[in-house]
Amino acid sequence: MSRPGGTNRYGDPLPATEHQVTGCVIAPAGSDEQTDRQEQVTRRATVYADVDADVGATDRLVLADGTRWQVIGDPQRYRSPFAPAGVCQVHIERVTG
């Protein structure tokens, strides 16, 4: 994960911080293609991680192949009422072109 570092007192961006989230599963969620005056493809996927995974709405996900995906919206955390486990569902997208 890559998390924006915010801005300094002058409004300049600070460097992003990176941390690793392990034990994730990624499920494809489709794609769209824009061909009107541009060649742009938007790919979507859903990431399932541990319920306490350190993921935020402004984070970027960097996969093992080096591609960068943007987290879309707030991660949804679902705790099991029957066990101490749960899942964090994170929607991500990648726009190319």
Backbone as JSON Lines, residues from 0, in Angstrom:
{"i":0,"aa":"M","n":[0.83,-1.16,0.0],"ca":[0.0,0.0,0.0],"c":[0.88,1.23,0.0]}
{"i":1,"aa":"S","n":[0.43,2.22,-0.7],"ca":[1.1,3.51,-0.73],"c":[0.09,4.53,-0.23]}
{"i":2,"aa":"R","n":[0.45,5.28,0.8],"ca":[-0.45,6.25,1.41],"c":[0.1,7.65,1.22]}
{"i":3,"aa":"P","n":[-0.71,8.57,0.65],"ca":[-0.24,9.95,0.48],"c":[0.22,10.53,1.82]}
{"i":4,"aa":"G","n":[1.3,11.32,1.76],"ca":[1.89,11.87,2.97],"c":[1.28,13.19,3.41]}
{"i":5,"aa":"G","n":[0.26,13.67,2.72],"ca":[-0.33,14.96,3.07],"c":[0.46,16.11,2.47]}
{"i":6,"aa":"T","n":[0.36,17.27,3.09],"ca":[1.06,18.45,2.61],"c":[1.78,19.13,3.77]}
{"i":7,"aa":"N","n":[2.82,19.89,3.42],"ca":[3.52,20.65,4.46],"c":[2.79,21.97,4.69]}
{"i":8,"aa":"R","n":[3.35,22.84,5.49],"ca":[2.66,24.1,5.84],"c":[2.53,25.05,4.66]}
{"i":9,"aa":"Y","n":[3.28,24.79,3.58],"ca":[3.18,25.63,2.38],"c":[2.25,25.03,1.32]}
{"i":10,"aa":"G","n":[1.68,23.86,1.62],"ca":[0.78,23.21,0.68],"c":[1.48,22.29,-0.31]}
{"i":11,"aa":"D","n":[2.78,22.1,-0.13],"ca":[3.53,21.19,-1.02],"c":[3.31,19.75,-0.56]}
{"i":12,"aa":"P","n":[3.19,18.82,-1.51],"ca":[2.97,17.43,-1.13],"c":[4.18,16.81,-0.44]}
{"i":13,"aa":"L","n":[3.91,16.02,0.58],"ca":[4.96,15.28,1.28],"c":[5.08,13.89,0.66]}
{"i":14,"aa":"P","n":[6.21,13.22,0.81],"ca":[6.38,11.9,0.22],"c":[5.36,10.9,0.78]}
{"i":15,"aa":"A","n":[4.97,9.98,-0.07],"ca":[4.04,8.93,0.35],"c":[4.77,7.93,1.24]}
{"i":16,"aa":"T","n":[4.02,7.28,2.11],"ca":[4.58,6.2,2.92],"c":[4.06,4.88,2.36]}
{"i":17,"aa":"E","n":[4.84,3.83,2.52],"ca":[4.44,2.54,2.0],"c":[4.46,1.51,3.11]}
{"i":18,"aa":"H","n":[3.5,0.6,3.06],"ca":[3.46,-0.52,3.99],"c":[2.85,-1.71,3.27]}
{"i":19,"aa":"Q","n":[3.11,-2.89,3.79],"ca":[2.66,-4.1,3.13],"c":[1.44,-4.67,3.85]}
{"i":20,"aa":"V","n":[0.48,-5.13,3.07],"ca":[-0.7,-5.82,3.59],"c":[-0.64,-7.23,3.0]}
{"i":21,"aa":"T","n":[-0.55,-8.22,3.86],"ca":[-0.4,-9.6,3.39],"c":[-1.7,-10.38,3.52]}
{"i":22,"aa":"G","n":[-1.72,-11.54,2.89],"ca":[-2.87,-12.43,3.0],"c":[-4.1,-11.95,2.28]}
{"i":23,"aa":"C","n":[-3.94,-11.25,1.17],"ca":[-5.06,-10.7,0.41],"c":[-5.47,-11.61,-0.73]}
{"i":24,"aa":"V","n":[-6.71,-11.5,-1.12],"ca":[-7.23,-12.17,-2.31],"c":[-7.81,-11.08,-3.2]}
{"i":25,"aa":"I","n":[-7.5,-11.13,-4.5],"ca":[-7.99,-10.14,-5.45],"c":[-8.93,-10.82,-6.43]}
{"i":26,"aa":"A","n":[-10.13,-10.25,-6.57],"ca":[-11.13,-10.8,-7.49],"c":[-11.43,-9.75,-8.57]}
{"i":27,"aa":"P","n":[-11.3,-10.11,-9.85],"ca":[-11.63,-9.16,-10.93],"c":[-13.09,-8.75,-10.84]}
{"i":28,"aa":"A","n":[-13.37,-7.5,-11.23],"ca":[-14.75,-6.98,-11.18],"c":[-15.14,-6.29,-12.47]}
{"i":29,"aa":"G","n":[-14.46,-6.6,-13.57],"ca":[-14.85,-6.05,-14.87],"c":[-14.02,-4.85,-15.29]}
{"i":30,"aa":"S","n":[-14.34,-4.38,-16.51],"ca":[-13.64,-3.22,-17.06],"c":[-14.54,-2.49,-18.04]}
{"i":31,"aa":"D","n":[-14.18,-1.25,-18.32],"ca":[-14.87,-0.41,-19.3],"c":[-13.84,0.14,-20.26]}
{"i":32,"aa":"E","n":[-14.28,0.39,-21.49],"ca":[-13.39,0.98,-22.49],"c":[-14.04,2.23,-23.06]}
{"i":33,"aa":"Q","n":[-13.3,3.34,-23.04],"ca":[-13.75,4.6,-23.64],"c":[-13.0,4.79,-24.95]}
{"i":34,"aa":"T","n":[-13.73,4.88,-26.06],"ca":[-13.07,5.04,-27.35],"c":[-13.47,6.33,-28.05]}
{"i":35,"aa":"D","n":[-14.31,7.14,-27.43],"ca":[-14.74,8.41,-28.01],"c":[-13.65,9.46,-27.77]}
{"i":36,"aa":"R","n":[-12.84,9.74,-28.78],"ca":[-11.76,10.72,-28.75],"c":[-10.61,10.33,-27.81]}
{"i":37,"aa":"Q","n":[-10.61,9.09,-27.35],"ca":[-9.53,8.63,-26.48],"c":[-9.52,7.1,-26.45]}
{"i":38,"aa":"E","n":[-8.44,6.55,-26.03],"ca":[-8.32,5.11,-25.83],"c":[-8.03,4.91,-24.36]}
{"i":39,"aa":"Q","n":[-9.06,4.69,-23.58],"ca":[-8.91,4.6,-22.13],"c":[-9.64,3.36,-21.62]}
{"i":40,"aa":"V","n":[-8.97,2.6,-20.77],"ca":[-9.56,1.41,-20.17],"c":[-9.54,1.56,-18.66]}
{"i":41,"aa":"T","n":[-10.69,1.33,-18.04],"ca":[-10.81,1.35,-16.59],"c":[-11.05,-0.08,-16.13]}
{"i":42,"aa":"R","n":[-10.14,-0.59,-15.33],"ca":[-10.28,-1.94,-14.78],"c":[-10.65,-1.83,-13.31]}
{"i":43,"aa":"R","n":[-11.51,-2.72,-12.85],"ca":[-11.92,-2.74,-11.45],"c":[-11.66,-4.12,-10.86]}
{"i":44,"aa":"A","n":[-11.45,-4.14,-9.56],"ca":[-11.25,-5.39,-8.84],"c":[-11.67,-5.17,-7.39]}
{"i":45,"aa":"T","n":[-11.85,-6.26,-6.68],"ca":[-12.16,-6.21,-5.26],"c":[-11.08,-6.98,-4.51]}
{"i":46,"aa":"V","n":[-10.57,-6.38,-3.46],"ca":[-9.55,-7.02,-2.63],"c":[-10.21,-7.43,-1.32]}
{"i":47,"aa":"Y","n":[-9.94,-8.65,-0.9],"ca":[-10.42,-9.16,0.38],"c":[-9.19,-9.36,1.27]}
{"i":48,"aa":"A","n":[-9.2,-8.71,2.42],"ca":[-8.07,-8.78,3.35],"c":[-8.6,-9.03,4.76]}
{"i":49,"aa":"D","n":[-7.69,-9.14,5.7],"ca":[-8.06,-9.3,7.1],"c":[-8.88,-8.1,7.55]}
{"i":50,"aa":"V","n":[-9.82,-8.31,8.44],"ca":[-10.73,-7.25,8.86],"c":[-9.98,-6.04,9.44]}
{"i":51,"aa":"D","n":[-8.83,-6.26,10.02],"ca":[-8.06,-5.16,10.62],"c":[-6.94,-4.67,9.71]}
{"i":52,"aa":"A","n":[-7.0,-4.97,8.43],"ca":[-5.96,-4.53,7.49],"c":[-5.86,-3.01,7.48]}
{"i":53,"aa":"D","n":[-4.63,-2.51,7.4],"ca":[-4.37,-1.07,7.39],"c":[-4.57,-0.52,5.98]}
{"i":54,"aa":"V","n":[-5.84,-0.26,5.63],"ca":[-6.21,0.24,4.3],"c":[-7.13,1.42,4.48]}
{"i":55,"aa":"G","n":[-6.88,2.5,3.74],"ca":[-7.72,3.69,3.81],"c":[-8.23,4.1,2.43]}
{"i":56,"aa":"A","n":[-9.19,5.0,2.42],"ca":[-9.83,5.42,1.17],"c":[-8.89,6.15,0.22]}
{"i":57,"aa":"T","n":[-7.83,6.75,0.72],"ca":[-6.91,7.5,-0.14],"c":[-5.68,6.7,-0.55]}
{"i":58,"aa":"D","n":[-5.62,5.44,-0.14],"ca":[-4.44,4.61,-0.42],"c":[-4.39,4.17,-1.88]}
{"i":59,"aa":"R","n":[-3.2,3.78,-2.29],"ca":[-2.99,3.15,-3.59],"c":[-2.39,1.79,-3.33]}
{"i":60,"aa":"L","n":[-2.84,0.82,-4.1],"ca":[-2.37,-0.54,-3.96],"c":[-1.33,-0.8,-5.05]}
{"i":61,"aa":"V","n":[-0.19,-1.31,-4.66],"ca":[0.87,-1.66,-5.62],"c":[0.96,-3.19,-5.63]}
{"i":62,"aa":"L","n":[0.61,-3.8,-6.77],"ca":[0.65,-5.26,-6.87],"c":[2.07,-5.74,-7.11]}
{"i":63,"aa":"A","n":[2.26,-7.04,-7.0],"ca":[3.58,-7.64,-7.19],"c":[4.14,-7.38,-8.59]}
{"i":64,"aa":"D","n":[3.25,-7.2,-9.59],"ca":[3.72,-6.92,-10.96],"c":[4.06,-5.45,-11.18]}
{"i":65,"aa":"G","n":[3.92,-4.62,-10.13],"ca":[4.27,-3.2,-10.21],"c":[3.13,-2.28,-10.61]}
{"i":66,"aa":"T","n":[1.98,-2.82,-10.97],"ca":[0.85,-1.96,-11.35],"c":[0.27,-1.29,-10.12]}
{"i":67,"aa":"R","n":[-0.2,-0.05,-10.33],"ca":[-0.78,0.73,-9.23],"c":[-2.27,0.86,-9.43]}
{"i":68,"aa":"W","n":[-3.01,0.62,-8.36],"ca":[-4.46,0.7,-8.36],"c":[-4.88,1.69,-7.28]}
{"i":69,"aa":"Q","n":[-5.95,2.42,-7.53],"ca":[-6.49,3.39,-6.57],"c":[-7.62,2.76,-5.78]}
{"i":70,"aa":"V","n":[-7.6,2.94,-4.46],"ca":[-8.72,2.5,-3.63],"c":[-9.9,3.42,-3.91]}
{"i":71,"aa":"I","n":[-11.08,2.83,-4.12],"ca":[-12.29,3.59,-4.42],"c":[-13.22,3.51,-3.22]}
{"i":72,"aa":"G","n":[-13.49,4.64,-2.6],"ca":[-14.4,4.67,-1.45],"c":[-13.74,4.12,-0.19]}
{"i":73,"aa":"D","n":[-14.53,4.05,0.86],"ca":[-14.04,3.53,2.13],"c":[-14.02,2.0,2.11]}
{"i":74,"aa":"P","n":[-12.97,1.4,2.63],"ca":[-12.98,-0.06,2.78],"c":[-14.12,-0.48,3.71]}
{"i":75,"aa":"Q","n":[-14.77,-1.57,3.37],"ca":[-15.89,-2.07,4.17],"c":[-15.39,-3.23,5.04]}
{"i":76,"aa":"R","n":[-15.64,-3.11,6.34],"ca":[-15.16,-4.13,7.28],"c":[-16.36,-4.88,7.86]}
{"i":77,"aa":"Y","n":[-16.32,-6.19,7.73],"ca":[-17.4,-7.04,8.2],"c":[-16.84,-8.02,9.22]}
{"i":78,"aa":"R","n":[-17.32,-7.91,10.44],"ca":[-16.9,-8.82,11.51],"c":[-17.93,-9.94,11.64]}
{"i":79,"aa":"S","n":[-17.44,-11.13,11.91],"ca":[-18.32,-12.27,12.09],"c":[-18.9,-12.24,13.5]}
{"i":80,"aa":"P","n":[-20.22,-12.44,13.65],"ca":[-20.8,-12.49,14.99],"c":[-20.52,-13.83,15.68]}
{"i":81,"aa":"F","n":[-19.99,-14.8,14.95],"ca":[-19.79,-16.14,15.48],"c":[-18.33,-16.48,15.76]}
{"i":82,"aa":"A","n":[-17.42,-15.68,15.26],"ca":[-16.0,-15.97,15.42],"c":[-15.24,-14.65,15.47]}
{"i":83,"aa":"P","n":[-13.99,-14.66,15.95],"ca":[-13.22,-13.42,16.01],"c":[-12.72,-12.94,14.66]}
{"i":84,"aa":"A","n":[-13.05,-13.67,13.61],"ca":[-12.56,-13.32,12.27],"c":[-13.51,-12.35,11.58]}
{"i":85,"aa":"G","n":[-13.12,-11.93,10.42],"ca":[-13.92,-11.05,9.59],"c":[-13.16,-10.77,8.31]}
{"i":86,"aa":"V","n":[-13.69,-9.85,7.52],"ca":[-13.06,-9.53,6.24],"c":[-13.14,-8.03,5.99]}
{"i":87,"aa":"C","n":[-12.14,-7.52,5.3],"ca":[-12.13,-6.14,4.84],"c":[-12.25,-6.19,3.32]}
{"i":88,"aa":"Q","n":[-13.29,-5.58,2.79],"ca":[-13.55,-5.57,1.35],"c":[-13.15,-4.2,0.81]}
{"i":89,"aa":"V","n":[-12.24,-4.2,-0.17],"ca":[-11.71,-2.95,-0.72],"c":[-11.92,-2.94,-2.23]}
{"i":90,"aa":"H","n":[-12.63,-1.93,-2.73],"ca":[-12.82,-1.78,-4.17],"c":[-11.68,-0.94,-4.71]}
{"i":91,"aa":"I","n":[-11.08,-1.42,-5.81],"ca":[-9.96,-0.71,-6.43],"c":[-10.2,-0.57,-7.93]}
{"i":92,"aa":"E","n":[-9.53,0.42,-8.54],"ca":[-9.6,0.55,-9.98],"c":[-8.28,1.07,-10.53]}
{"i":93,"aa":"R","n":[-8.07,0.79,-11.81],"ca":[-6.87,1.22,-12.52],"c":[-7.29,1.76,-13.88]}
{"i":94,"aa":"V","n":[-6.87,2.99,-14.19],"ca":[-7.21,3.63,-15.47],"c":[-5.94,3.74,-16.29]}
{"i":95,"aa":"T","n":[-6.0,3.25,-17.54],"ca":[-4.87,3.36,-18.46],"c":[-5.32,4.03,-19.75]}
{"i":96,"aa":"G","n":[-4.4,4.72,-20.38],"ca":[-4.69,5.34,-21.66],"c":[-5.04,6.78,-21.59]}
